[in-house]
Amino acid sequence: MSGQAVPVVIVGAGPTGLTAATLLARHGVECLILERWEGVYAQPRAVHLDGEIHRIVAHLGIADEFAAISRPCLGLRLLDRNMRVLTEFHRAPGPGMHGYPEANMFDQPQFEEILRANLTRYPGATLRGNVEVTGFAHDETGGVRVDFTDRDTGVHESVRAGYVLGCDGANSMVRDRIQTTMRDLKFEQRWLVVDVATTADLGEWEGVHQVCDPVRAATYMRIGETRYRWEFRLKPGETADNYREMTRLHPLISPWTRTTPIEDLELVRVDEYTFRARIADRWRDRHVFLLGDAAHLTPPFVGQGMGAGMRDAMNLAWKLAGVLGGDLPESTLDTYEIERKPHALALIRRAKFVGTAMTEGGELGNLIRRVVLPLLHGGLGDKIMAGETPALHRSGLIERPRLRGSRAGRLIPNPVLGEGRRFTEVVAGRFAVVTSVSPTAEQRTDIDRRGGRLLLVRPGSDLHRWLRRGHARAAIVRPDGTVLRSGNNLSGLCAALPRFHTGYMPTLLAQ
């Protein structure tokens, strides 16, 4: 492979890398994924994704496959150290604003198997496992030479890439090579992570259980038909080795397994994790970008770790496709960090706040929780369970005025529009003009010439009500579902529609 050229090289084939590769391939961009492991990393890690990430999963063309391995989560129950319920937040059944359940539990290795199988539908994407990326260097033409070694044969190879995406995790080699550092946001806790399999019915409420206790904070959740996850904060001096046998672990999980014989519980995994809050100082060096855990680390308390990386991929892939295709200027790529970094930082801070509120404060903290948490129904409680994340920062691709109610920077809802297809399926990777105003023939021609999609919404429809709540009659929606601009002047919006003609590959053609 030495000397070969490819538009994009992706380092790392976890969920972030596989999402980026699939999105690029659907836009007709050839890419090579280099992964140090031969197959899927077998240990479960992430277990939750929200409705927005489920929407990205559907955008990849695997909504049905994911639904088959996941289960909706009913909400969050906060308990004290004696397992008494302090308060409970319920999620509404059925799809949320993104068209899918707002909380979804799953097994990460199963999910990655689906992502890998789906990638094989696209001949432009090549995955090479069991290779170690050893370095890279920018060349005089603006490309990047990527060096790697086959771990089986020891053969050294290289490939020339137009762009490199570092999706290689918390210990990112790519991040080290571009000499950026991780800013410590001052949160660090050691936790025991336990996965158990059983065919027995534990009989527990099927939401997340959070024990709020600074001495032994704990989390319980059902992640599959026969799979359960517990997390316990470790005390000083404790390690995972203290709990690698079920007889030693059972006292910790027994509040949830009292009716289940210990011999019916299969210990799948016991590991120690250090939950951290960190973010990279910069996410780009010329044609090299950082995504996922290489760019940010999020404590798990709001379930946004894996999802943040998939958001990175969704934000960057179409922009790269537009630049490589000649429609969008190189400066478009500056918007990636401008938009994504503040958003990731906001979610990290939210997770840090929730984690601190649930697990710190000693006896005074326990007293405050007993008084305050039962009062959180409605208001703050609703915000905790809301499926909408913060708006993206203003950029060259988000014209976000300071007026209250603007839709710019936020995701458009994803309702069913017709023939059973949701908004994201109808738009299919293009810019869209969504309007309640009948366009002129000239406006229609202009939208079509720019490669856009026109959606004229009916009065009383979900999108019509969405526009009205935003004090707008029309909006430009980007290929990632984010609103670029909204307003009442359809002619002005049509004039601001970017030219974008990537050869987006529909799911049916990819099968």
Protein Blocks (a to p, Z undefined) as FASTA:
>chain_A
ZZiacfbacehjafklmmmmmmmmmnopacddddfbfbdcfbdcbfcdcfklmmmmmmno
pmmmmmmmgccdfbdcdddfkopafbdcdddehjdfkopafbdcddfklmmmmmmmmmmm
pmkbccdehiacfbdcddfkopacdddddfklopacddddfbdcdfebjklfklmmnopa
cddehiacdddddddddfbdehiacbddddddfklgcddddfbfkbccddddddehiafk
lmmcfklmmmmmmmmmmmpcfklpccfbdcdddddddddfbfcehjaccehjlloccdfk
lopmmmmmmmmmmmmmmmmmmmmnomacfklmmmmmmmmmmmmmmmmmmmmmmmmmmmgg
ijmlmmmmmmmmmmmgghjlmmmmpcbdcdddddfkbccdfbehiaghiacddddfbghi
afklmnnopacdddfbdcdfklmmmmmmnopacddddehiaklmmmmmnopabdcddfko
pafbgcjblklmmmmpccdfbdcddfklmZZ
